[in-house]
Amino acid sequence: MKRKFSLFLALFLVLSFILNGCSRKKETAPEPEQTAAQPVNVSGKAESAQSEEERKLLVSDYYDYVNQKVLSEKEIPKDSNQWSYFYDLDKEAYEILNEVLKGAVNDRANAKTGSIQQKIGDLYLTAMDMDGREKAGLGTLKPYIDSIKGACSVAEYMKALGTIYSDIGFGSLILPQWTEDMKDSTRYALYLNGADLGPGKETLEDETLSALLENYQTYIDKTMEYSGLTQEEAKKAGADILTFQKDLAKSALSLSRQNDPGIIYNPYTSDQLKELFPDEAMEGFLKAAGLKDSDHFVVTDVEQMKKINEYLKEDNLPLLKNYAVFCLLNDFAGYLTPEIRDNRMEWNKIQNGIKENKTDDKLASEMTQDMLGFEFGRLYVEKSFSQEDKESIRDMVEQILEVYKKQIMALDWMGEDTKAAAIKKLDHMTLKIGYPDQWPNDYEKAQVLSTEKGGNLISNVLSLVKAKNDVQKEKVRKPVDKGEWGMTPQTVNAYYNPTGNEIVFPAAILQPPFYDPKAKFASNLGGIGMVIAHEISHAFDSSGSQYDENGNYHVWWTDKDRAKFKELASQVEAYYDNQEGFEGRHVSGAQTLNENIADLGALSSITKIAGNDMEDFRLLFRQYATIWASKYTKEAMIKRLNTDVHSPAKVRVNAVLSATDEFYEAYPEIKETDAMYVPPDKRVKIW
């Protein structure tokens, strides 16, 4: 099943700097201040004094040229699928907040009932109470599972799914979701999203991953055993569920199309919805979900909804029930018995190439931090972020915005009316830095009980989930709160929200190697400057460019200019189709188009700020390559190519630099015969 606000977050994360989960420590990246005399390479030598071997690497693979030393020294942690500076910063944030958590646990006797300190301490301790988790079994989740199992008809089944959504905001076959109306971002609209496809459409349809999907079916089999089926029944259910998800995947939108408002914004009245689901199945679902009074729906994936309707037949009821039970158990597996949790972690290890599971203590701490994200975020900001840093970032944003305006005005393919509308959009862009002005308090009414008072993890988690769901129900009755954040301050990421026309930079990414107040300006341009410019550029990628200055889906281009933009975008797509992602697997130019446009536009902007100084260019390019230093397991790389809308790290460095004219000014030794060289007429660019 999917969380209630998955599409809302998907819109954010697809337009973000990194993939959610590519993670969070301050690391000693190549120190910019060491380059006062001459730029230095990774071995510490002046670039003019580099060896022939290093020169060959510079002209053939700039990513490795900059990062080979650090990558040779780093190992992927055994309980992770990757190492990167994002991972290090994530680890640092975790360690800071883990100390806060331990303090709450140690001082639990003095914590006021209902306080955040009490909830933190008791949630963590119930997560650590393995005997209590075993004894609880499915706990307060069981009534929802029983309601699915007990359905004697499709109508009763849909009613059970609607009740689950109403109570806890989770869905499986259909997910209703209130989020900003794309055509009027001041109000909420009710979106109807398609089915939970497990590992995702692209993975389910990848013929090279048959062994992985066999492991996925094994995971489903075991999960269904934990639901109460016999081993034989569970094996059949697992095979049927996988076949079902594969069939649904055929009709689902690909990643490359999921954020195009022209494709996913399909308004339906209640009468039109009845035509899409003629046997009253949807009507019963919406009534149970508390959504019967709505008359304005947005169906995001019409073809998949048609396919889902084909399955809403009495003969398919056993399959539909098993599928919904599996989705619910899969979503809550981490909070259930040790056996169910470990089964979920084993599947996670297989699909990501992870060698060892995290310790119980680390799992419990991470879970507590994630559940109470903004509550911990408030404490993180107090320890890790300064007002001076906030002002420095604001100054850099303003510089980049001004440069972007100049670039737009200088475009030879865009007409004056479209340019004026683009500038207007930049002038109306909202900037959020560090942390929200108003902290959410979604869990005020949640009751978290200690083990001594009979509490257990699943009951505490569902109490928190229900409390947040109730807050969301009330929120959507009001105008959209433009001050809300889609990420916590301790998240190592950044995003552009098209319906808010806003760029957001959480405190955790405003750290070295992305931003260092002691570093040279050019170096910070290559780090946090690229992050900032990347998010600004998302306002003008294939998706973001369809929203106006107020965050409304409204094509503000002339037909001629829009056609030219699409032509240039198709060139970007073709350029990335030719980039090797991993061991012969190529990047999908369509799937990664928006992120690639943002990378190209960002580097084009920040090089204009750097001026024409060769040393500054080299500092900038080096730091840009540095922030992407990373190592992934083979399994994780394949998964990313199927499920990530970003190009792999090496491609994000080499492909973007090779398409940037200033890169050749900084490194005139790159010749036509070198791998890093792209002829001027093949250097793709839009902005």
N, C-alpha and C positions, 0 to 999 in steps of 0.2 A: 504494500500500500504506500501511498505517498502522503506526505504531510500537507496540511491544508494550504499552505502558502508556497508550494513548490514552484508554480509558474512565476509568481512574483519574484522569488529568489532566482529562478532560472534566468529571468530577464536581466537581473543584476549580474549574475555570474558569467553569463555569456558575454557580457560587455565589460568584464573585469580584466585586470592585468594578468592574473594567473588563474589556473584552475583551482576551484575550491578544494582544499585538502592538500594542495601543494604548499607546503607549509612554511613554520615560524622559526639566533643567538648572535649575539654580536661576534663577528669573526674577523680575524685580521686579514682582510682582503688586501691586495697590493696597495700600500699606503700612498695616497696621492701626494702628500707633502714631501715624499722622497724624490719627487720628480722635478724639483725646482730648477736644476741645471739642464738635465736632459730626460726625456721619457725613458723609463726603464722597462725591460721585459720581465717575464715571470721569474727568471733566474737572478734578477737584480742587476744585470748588465745594461749599460746604456744601449739604446737600440742601434746607434751607429756602430757599436762595437760587438754586435751579436755574431754568433757563429753562423756558418753556412747552413747548418742543420736548422737553426732557428729561423733563418731567413726563408728557407724553403717552406717551413711551417707557416710563417706569416702570410705568404702569398698563396698557400694552398688551403689553409684551414685556420682562420683567425681565431675562432672559438678555442681551438686546442692550443694555439700559440699563446693566448693569454692564460688559459686555465690548466694547462697540462701539469704544472707543478702541484697545484692544490688538489687536482683530481687524482694524481698519483699517490697523494698522502691520505686521502679520505677513503673510508670504507662505508658501505651502506650498513647502517645499524641492523642487527639481526631481527629486530622487531619492527622494521620499516621496509617499505618498498623503494626507498630513495634517500639520498642525501642531497642537500642543497643549502644555500644560505637561508632560504625560506624555512627549511626544516630547522636550522639552527635558531632562528628567531622564534619560531614556534616553540621550540624546546625551552628557550629562555623565558618566554611568557608563561609556559606551563610551570616552570620551576618557581617563578615569582609567585604565582597564584597557588601553587601547591603549599608554599609556606603559609599563605593566608588560610588555606583549608586546614592545615595541621593545627594552626592556632585556634581555629573555630572548634576543632575536635577536642583539643586539650582543655579549652575553656568552656566546654559544653555545659557544665554544671551551673555556670553563671549566666548562661544565655537566656534571654527572655523568650518564653513560648511564642512562636509566630514570627520571631525576628529572623532576619536573613542568616545570622550566625547560627541560630538553632537549626534552621533548615539545611544549611551547608553541612553541619556536623552530623546530623541524623541521616541525611540522604547518603552521605559517604559511608557511614557505619553500616547501614542496611545493605549497601552494595558489597561491603566486605563480609557480610554475614552469610557465608555459603550454606550453612545448615538451615538458616532461616529461608533462604531462597529455595532450597530443595524442598523444604516443608511446605512452602507457599504454593509450589507448583506453578500453575497458570494464574493463580490468585484472582485479582479483580478483573483480569482480562478474560477469564473463563466464561462469564455470562455472554460476552460478545461472540466468542467462538461458538458457544452452545446455540446462540440465536441463529447463526449461519447454518450450523449442522441440523438444527431442528426445522428448518424451512421445508414445508411440504409442497411448495409450488414456487414458480418463478416470482409470482407476486409477493409471497412471503419472504423470499430471498432478497428481493430488491428493497423491501421494507426493512429487513435486518441491516442491509448495507446503509440505508438512509439513516437509521437510528445510530449506527456506529459513527457516521460522519457528524451527526448532530451532537453527539456526546463528546467525542474526542478529536474530531476534525481530520480523521484518516479515511482514505478511500482505496479501492482496489480496481474494480472494473470501470468505475466512473468516479471522477474526483471533481466535485463542485468546489469552486474557489472564488472568494471575493477578493478582488484586487482592483487597482485603478482602471477606470474605463479608458481605453486607449483614445477614444474620440473626445472624452471630457475628463481630464485627469484630476479634476477637483472632486469627483465623486467615485464611488465604488461600483463595479459591475460584477455580475455573477457569471463566471467563466465555467464551462464544463469541459474538463480535460479527459483524455483517454486513459487506457488501462496501464497498469503497472507491468512493464515488460522485463522485470528482473535486471539482467546485465545490459539490456538495451537493444534496440533494433539492430544497430550495426554489428554488435557482437553476435546476436542470434543469427544473423544472415551471413556471417563470415565463414566460408567453407573450410578455411584453414584451421578453425578452432574447434574441430569435432571432439578432440580429447578434452578440451576445457569444458565443453558443454556436457560431456559425459559426467565430469566431476560435478557440474552444476545440478544435473539430474540426481546424482547420489546425495547431494545436499538436500534437495527437495524431498527425496525418499525418506531420509532420516528425520527431517522436520515433520513430515506427515506421520511418521511413527510416534513422535512426541505428541502429536495431536490426538492419539488414541487408536490409530489404525493398526492392524496387524502388519507384519513385515511384507506379506504378499500384497495386501491391499495398498500399502504405502508405495510399493514399487510401481504398481499399476497407476496409482494417482500421480506419482512423479513423472512417469512417461507421458501421461495425458496432459498434465500442466505444462510441461515443456513444449509439447506439440501445439497446445493452445497458444502459448506465448509466441511461438514462431509464426503461427498463422496470423495472429493479431499484428505482429511486426510487419507483415507484408503490406498492410493497409496504413501503417503509421507514417507520419511525417518523418523524414530524415532530419538529422541534426542541422543540416544546412538550410532547412526551411522552417525550423521551429520558432525563429524569432523575426520572421518577416511579417509585419502587421497586416500586409496585404493578403497574406495566406491564412493567418490564424484569427483574424478579427472577422467572425461570421455571426452577425446578430440574428437571433431567433426570438420570435414571440412564443408564448406558451402554446398557441395553436400550431405554429410551425414545428415546435418540438414534438407535438403529438403525431405529426405526420412522419417525423424521423423515427419515432418509437410508437407505432400505431396500436400496440396491444396494452396500453396503459401501464407498462412496466415503469417507464420514467415518471409518470404521474404519481404512482405509489411511492417511488423512491424519493421524489422531491417533497412529498407530504411528510414522510417520516423524517426527512432531513431538516424539516422546518423551513422549507423554501417554496412552499406551495403558492404563496402570495406574489412571488416575483413574476413579472411579465416581460422582462428584458434579460435574455441570456446571450452569452457569446460562446459558440462552439468552436474550440480551437483546432480540432482535427475531425472534419466532417466525415471523411472516408473511413476512419477508424470507428467512429460512432455507428456508421452503417454496418460495419463488420460486427461490432458488438451486438447490435440489434439482431443480427442473423443467429446469434448464439442464444438469445433469450427465448429458448423453447424448452418445454418440459422434459424432453428427452436428454437435454444437456444439463439438467439440474445437478446431478452428482458431480460432474466436472466443475460447474460454476461454484458449487459449495466448497469443494476441495481447493480450488484456486484461491478463493477469498480467505479461507482458513490459513493457507500457506502464506499469503501476503501479510496477514495480520501477525502471524508468528514470526515471520522474517523481520518485520518492522520492529518488533519488541523483543527479539531474541536476546539482545545484550542485557536485558533487565530481568530475564527469567532464570530458570534453574541453571546450575553450572553446565549440565549436559547440553541443554539447548544453546546456551551461550557459546560453548566450546565448538559445537557443530557449526555455528555461524562463523566463528573465527577460523575454523579449518578451511571453510570455503573461501574466506577472505585471504588466507595464506596462499591458497592454490592460485587464485586469479591474479594475485599481486606478486607472487614469487617471494613471499616473506618466509624467513627461516624459523623464527621463534615467535611465540605469542608474548605479548606484554604481560608483566606480572599482575596479579590481582590488585595490588595496591595502585599501580599506575592506571590500570583500567578503571578502577573506582574513582580515582582522582580526576581523570580526564572526563569521565561520564558526568561527574558532579559539576565540573567547570563548564562543560557543554550545556547541560540542562539549565544552569543558572548563569547564562552567558553575560548578560548586561550587568547582573549583580556583581560578578567577578570583574567585569570590565571597568566598573567604577573604581574598584580597588587597584586595578592595574594602572590606570591613568594617574592616580595619586603617586604611584611609585616610579613611573617610567616616562612621563611626558611633561614638557615645560612650555610655558607661554611663549618663551623666546623662540623655541623651535616652531611653534604654531605661526608666529609672525613671519619667520624666515620662509616657511613654505608658502604662506599667502603671497609674499612678495614675488617668489618665483612663479607662482601660478599667474599672477598679473602680467609678468613679463612674457610668459608663453602665450597667453591670450592675445596680447598685443601683436606678437609676431604672427600668430595664426591669422589675425585680421589682415595683416599686410600681405601674407601669402595668398589669402582668398582674393584680395583686391588685385593682385598681380596675375591671377589665372587668365590664360588666353582662351580657355575653352568654356568659360562661364560668363553668362550675360549679366548686365548691371542689375537687373531686378532681382535675380537669384542671389547675386553677391550681397545686395542690401538685406535680403531675408536671412542669409547666413550670418552676417555681422550682427543682426538683431538677435539671433539665437545665442551667439557668444555673449552679447551684452546682458542677456537675461539668465545666463548660466549661474546656478547656485553652487557655492563652494562649501564643503563640510570637511573640517580638519580635526583629527584627533579623537573626538568623542561628541556625543549628542548634547545639545543644550539642555534638553529635558530627558531625564532617565526614565525608561519604562518601568512599571511596577506590576508586571503581569501575574506575579505569583503571590500577591498579598493575601488572597483568600485561600490559597492552597494549604492543606494540612499535611505536614510531614511528621510522621510519628517515629519515635525511637524504637529500637528493638525491645527495650524494657516495657514500652507501652503497647506492644503488640504490632508494631510497624514492620513492614517488609518492603523490599525494593520495588516490586511491581506496583504495589498499592500506592507507594509514595510517588512513583513516576506518573502513574495515571492521575493522581490528585493534581500534580503540577500541570500535566497536559490538559486536563479539564479546565483548570483555572485559566490557563492561557487561552483556551478555546472560547471560554465565556467572555473574556476581555475582547477577543476578536469579533465576536458576535455583536457586541455593543459598539465597537469601533466603526463597523461598516454602516451603521445607521447615521453616521455623521459625515461631514465633508472630510476629504482626505487630509491627514495631518502631514504637511510637507516637511515637518521637522524630524520625522521618523528616520531611523537608520536601518539598513538591511544587513549590516555587519556589526559585530561587536568591536570595541576598540582594540582588543588583543588579537584580532584577526590579521594575519600577515597577507594583505591583499588590498585592492582598491577597486572602485567600480564607477561606471557611469550609468545612471538610471534615466532612461529616455523619457518616461512619463513624468519625471520630476525635472528634467533638463538639469541634472545636478551631477557633480563629480565629488566623490567621497574618498577620503584618505584616512583610514584608521591609524591610531597612534603606533601600533606595532610595526607598520612598514616604514615608519619615519625614523629608522634606526640604521646604523652602518650594516652592510655596505651600501644601502640605498641613500641614506642621508647621514652626513657627518658634519657637524658645525665647524670642525677643525680642518676639514678638507678644502682643497681649492674649488673654486666655483665651477670650473669646467668638469671636474670630477663629479660633483653633485649633479650637474646637468645630465651626465651619462647614467647616473643612478636614479635618484628621485625625480629628476627632470624628465626622464623617459617615462616614468610611471605617470606623472602629471599629464604630459603631452599625449600619452597613449589614451588616457581617459577622455581628454578633450576631443581627441580625434574620433572617438566612438560616437560623438554627436553627428558625425558626418560619414559613418560607414554605411554599408548597404541597408542596414536596419535603422540605425539611429537617425539617418538623414531623412527618414520619412515622418519624423516628429518635428513640430514647430517649437518656437521659443517658449511656449507654455506647457510643453510636454504632451501635446495632443497629436494623434495620428492625423496628419494633414500634409499632403505633398505640396510644399511651397516652391517647388522648382517649376521653371517653364518646361514644356515638353522637350524642347530641343536640348536644354541643359541636362535634363534627366537622362535622355538617350545617350548623351556623351559620357555622363558619369557611368552608366551601365557598360558602355564600351570599354572604358578604362578599367572598371572593376573586373571585366572578363579577362583583361590582360593580366591583372594581378592573379586571378584564379588560375590561369594557364601557367604562369611563372611558378607558382607554388606546386602545381601538379607535377612539375619536373624535379621537385626537391625530394631527395631520399630521406625518409624519416627514420627508418631503423631496419638494418639487415635486408635491404632490397624492397622493403615496403615504403611506398611513397606517401607523401602528405596528400590529403584531399584538399585541393584548392577551394572547392565549394564549401566544405565543412568549416574551414579555417578562415574564410574570406574576411569576415568582419575584423577579426583579431589581426590579420596581416595588414589590412588597410590601416588599422590603428597604429601598428608598429612603424609602418612606412611613413605615415603622416607625422608621427611623433618625432622620429629622427630628423625628418626634414625641418621641423620647427626648431628643435634645440640646436641644430648646427648653425642656424641663422643667428642665434643668440651668442654662440661661441665666437662668431666673427670669422677671420681668415688666418688665425694664428695656428701654425702647424702643431705646436706643442699642445695647445688647448684641444685641438681636434683629437690628437692621440690620447690625451687624458680622458676625453669624453668617450671615445670609442672603446678604450680599454675598460673603463668602468661599466659601460653597457655590457660588454662581454662578461665581465666579472660577475655581475648580479645574476647571470644565468648559469653559472657553474653548477653542474648537477650530475648525479649518477642515479640511474634507475635499474631495477631488475629487468630482465628480458620480458617477463610477463607483464610488468607494469608499463613498459614502453608499448607493447602491442595493444594493451588495454587503452592507453592514452590515444593512440592513433585511431582507435575505433570510437572513443567516447569523448575526446577533448576537442573543443573548438579552437584551441591554440595549437600552433605548430610546435614541434619539439624544440628544446632549448638551443641546440646547435643551429637549427634552421632559423630560429628567431634572430640569431646573431649574424650568421654568414650570409643568409639570403637578403636580409635588410641592408647590411653594410655594402654588399656587392651592388645593390641598386641605388646607392647614395653617392653622388658626385664628389662630395667633400672627403669621402673615404680615400679616394684616389689622390686627392691633394695631400692628404696626410701621409700616404704611403706611395710615393711615386715609383717605388721599386716593383709594384704590382704591374705586370705586363700582360699583353693579350693572350699569351700562352698559359697563364697561371689559372688555377682553379677558382681563385677568388675574383677573377676578372669577368665582368659582364660588359659587352659593348654598350656605348651610350644610348643607342637606339633601342636597346633591349632592357634598359633600366626602368622598371615599372614605377610609376608614381601617379598619384591623383592630386594630393594637396601640396 
